Amino acid sequence: MYNRILIANRGEIALRVIRACKELGIESVAVFSEADRESAHVRYADHAFCIGPPKSIDSYLKIEQIISVAEVTGAEAIHPGYGFLAENAHFNEICRSNNFDFIGPTPDAMEQLGDKNSARAVAMAAQVPVVPGSDGLLTDEEHAVETAKKIGFPVLIKATAGGGGKGMRVAESEQTLRTALQQAQAEAKAAFGNAGVYLEKFIDRPRHVEVQVIADHHGNVCHLFERDCSVQRRHQKLVEESPSPLLSDKTRTAICDAAVRLVRQAGYQNAGTVEFIVDQQDNFYFIEVNARIQVEHPVTEMVTGIDLIQTQIRVAAGQPLPFKQEDIQLQGAAMECRINAEDPSRNFQPCPGKITDMFVPGGFGVRFDSHACAGYTVPPFYDSMIGKLIVHKPTREEAIRCMLRCLEELSIEGIATTPPFLTRVLREPAFIDGTVDTKWVERELLA
């Protein structure tokens, strides 16, 4: 086991990794920008070093600075968290070439699955269903039009790199396809430095279901069941839960088995998430792999009783998984609401600033993962998420009631936050019935 781990991230995920390290008897090294000097992850780490100015491009994305801190502090491994450099194969390779273990998959597996086009090829080789689409990247407009006519309109243009909805457009005709193609390529180039796009058949009103997987260096691969992340706004998740409310036992088994086949096919190690869309007929299709730990990992921890961050660290250190597939049981229902520093009444405008007072809910089965507290100033330079409210109860109905109680109790003064909107979501009949889809929020609540 490691003696010292550097966390190449900030905020709640950095604090989450620091806590896991402390419980394993491992020293933690935090890095921080000048804007995060007073952040909780800096305060609670065993060692902390400033790596640059507030903007992430000058700090959290500075690979040479992070490696220098790891060398100076004698860290043996680097945990990337999520976002920033977490899925950067180049950073992964540099860590390993400098003799630091990277707590995540190998660079090869990350490259293979990080590119959506090559990931589709891996999925097909593993006999995992994929959405009908183009064979490889689109070469030009005529190629796009010819492909779209084969698979049928409407079609979805998707960037092969990145995520978050960037480089993604729906085209319902040849004319809109030509325009949308140029827009998607330009947006993908600007966001990811890669203009490559491909086509998929557009699935109307799908649900977003993802499967948590973990694999060690000894050939053991397990899934930890699924999460439903269908409550989204502009491709950003708002509420996540496990189990998915509408999956049949047969489909649940099939989708989880498919995820395991795919990561085996890729030779994947450590934690990852295999994402699917599920149509109205309960057919599921692979869309991508997140080769890292995800924001919503606590949902899976609550329903399985498995500490995913500690397991990540153990696996990276070469230890075999301490459980087998048959040992993992899905217990009860868990739900997570992302608490963002945004103003829902102003089109979710980011709302940085000082938190003047804060009260966090508690009680049986309640968890709040956050780096924020009274007196903390939310900086304007990073993602607006300041916390994650998670509940775990025997049934989904009880989990919804508990979450509503917790959202009412949660008090954050000084800035606008999203609990009032989340409360509205959880009270909607469609959410209670579990019949929402990925466009439901925008179609029904924000139109």
C-alpha positions, -999 to +999 in steps of 0.1 A: +000+000+000+011+036-007+025+059+020+016+091+002-009+101-026-012+134-044-047+145-054-046+164-087-080+181-082-099+205-060-132+209-041-154+181-029-137+152-049-103+162-035-117+162+000-134+128-007-101+113-017-083+128+013-108+112+036-103+078+020-065+082+023-068+090+060-089+059+066-063+038+048-034+053+068-020+071+038-007+107+038-024+131+013-009+158-008-032+186-020-025+210-048-044+243-051-048+275-071-045+309-055-084+310-055-086+278-035-061+287-007-089+286+019-107+255+005-114+226+028-093+202+007-063+224+015-070+225+052-075+188+057-047+174+035-014+164+052+005+186+028-006+213+004+011+233-023+000+262-045+004+254-082-006+287-098-032+315-104-070+310-102-077+299-138-075+262-143-054+264-174-027+281-152-030+257-122-051+225-122-042+218-158-005+225-154+010+190-157+046+200-150+035+218-118+016+187-105+045+164-113+070+187-096+049+187-064+046+149-065+084+147-068+091+172-040+067+155-016+077+119-024+042+109-035+040+074-049+006+077-067-016+104-082-054+104-080-070+126-107-105+128-093-130+138-121-127+166-146-095+185-153-069+159-162-088+128-151-093+114-186-062+129-201-042+099-215-011+122-219-011+131-182-017+095-173+014+085-194+035+112-179+026+101-143+036+066-151+068+075-169+079+095-139+073+065-117+040+076-101+011+052-102-019+067-118-051+058-099-072+049-129-070+029-161-039+025-183-032+052-209-040+027-237-074+018-222-082+055-216-074+064-252-093+034-266-124+042-246-121+080-243-126+084-280-163+077-286-157+064-321-131+038-311-152+029-280-181+020-303-157-004-321-148-020-288-184-023-278-193-040-311-164-064-307-178-073-272-213-078-287-226-048-268-256-031-286-247+003-301-270+029-316-270+025-354-246+050-369-217+058-392-188+034-396-160+057-383-157+095-384-174+115-411-151+127-439-173+154-454-208+166-459-217+142-486-205+113-465-227+126-437-258+129-459-253+094-474-249+079-439-279+097-426-301+085-454-290+049-447-298+050-410-328+074-413-336+109-400-335+123-374-298+117-367-275+129-339-241+144-347-216+137-319-180+148-313-157+119-309-138+137-281-150+153-249-185+154-235-210+176-217-231+180-249-204+200-268-201+191-304-235+175-304-264+185-327-297+169-339-305+170-376-340+162-389-334+167-426-306+169-452-306+207-451-303+209-413-277+182-413-254+202-435-257+233-412-255+213-380-224+194-391-204+225-396-216+239-362-208+206-344-173+204-359-165+240-351-177+236-315-158+203-311-126+219-324-129+248-301-137+227-270-115+197-275-090+205-302-105+177-322-131+184-349-139+147-355-176+138-355-198+108-363-235+101-367-259+081-347-296+074-351-315+099-328-333+080-301-364+100-290-370+105-253-344+080-240-334+074-204-298+076-194-286+046-175-250+039-166-232+009-150-205+013-124-176-012-130-144-019-112-115-042-124-082-051-108-049-062-122-056-099-117-084-104-142-113-097-119-141-075-132-173-066-113-202-044-119-218-025-090-252-022-107-267+008-124-275+044-119-303+063-136-292+099-146-321+109-168-329+141-149-307+165-169-305+200-181-284+207-212-267+173-208-257+181-172-270+157-146-292+171-118-304+140-100-290+105-100-304+074-084-299+037-080-316+014-089-331+027-121-369+029-114-381+014-146-356-013-156-369-049-154-347-075-136-340-090-170-329-058-186-308-049-155-290-082-157-284-077-194-271-042-192-248-049-163-234-080-181-229-059-212-208-034-193-186-061-179-180-076-214-170-042-227-144-034-201-130-069-204-127-064-241-108-032-235-085-047-209-097-020-185-085-017-149-097+004-120-131+022-117-151+033-147-186+039-159-202+024-190-230+047-202-261+036-221-294+051-234-325+031-230-354+036-254-392+034-247-392-003-255-365-010-229-338-016-256-304-003-244-275+010-265-239+018-255-229+055-258-196+060-240-172+051-212-162+075-185-127+063-176-126+077-141-146+080-109-178+100-114-196+127-095-224+104-087-203+075-073-218+080-037-251+066-050-235+033-058-216+033-025-248+037-006-267+008-023-237-016-023-218-007+009-186-005-011-162+024-007-153+031-044-124+055-037-107+031-013-112+003-037-097+024-065-066+030-044-062-007-034-066-018-071-040+008-082-016-006-056-019-040-071-043-056-047-070-079-059-107-069-055-118-079-020-151-092-034-166-112-062-197-104-083-219-127-062-209-108-030-223-075-043-260-070-034-282-041-044-297-029-011-325-003-010-326+029-030-302+058-031-306+093-046-282+122-052-290+158-059-263+181-071-262+214-052-249+241-076-242+278-070-266+288-097-298+309-098-326+288-114-348+320-117-321+335-140-317+306-164-293+289-139-268+317-141-236+309-120-237+326-086-202+328-071-197+347-039-194+343-001-216+318+018-226+338+048-243+310+066-249+273+060-269+245+077-265+209+064-292+183+069-286+150+087-304+120+100-304+083+092-292+075+057-282+111+048-248+121+034-236+155+023-203+156+003-191+192+001-160+214+005-182+244+013-191+259+046-201+292+062-175+318+053-164+300+022-162+321-010-173+302-041-148+312-068-160+321-103-133+301-121-146+265-118-176+243-120-206+257-100-212+225-080-206+231-043-220+199-029-239+166-033-268+157-011-273+119-010-299+098+008-303+060+012-336+043+022-352+009+019-375+020-009-375+047-036-407+063-022-389+067+012-358+080-005-378+107-023-395+118+009-362+119+027-346+139+000-375+164+000-370+168+038-333+173+034-336+199+006-360+218+028-335+217+057-304+226+036-298+263+041-271+282+021-272+320+026-254+346+007-256+331-028-283+315-049-284+277-051-305+250-068-324+232-040-357+251-047-356+238-083-346+203-072-376+202-048-398+211-077-384+182-098-389+156-070-425+166-065-434+162-102-457+132-109-434+121-138-404+119-115-424+101-088-435+076-114-399+073-128-410+081-163-387+110-170-363+111-200-332+131-207-351+160-222-379+160-197-366+189-176-362+212-206-395+201-222-418+201-192-402+224-166-382+250-185-401+254-218 
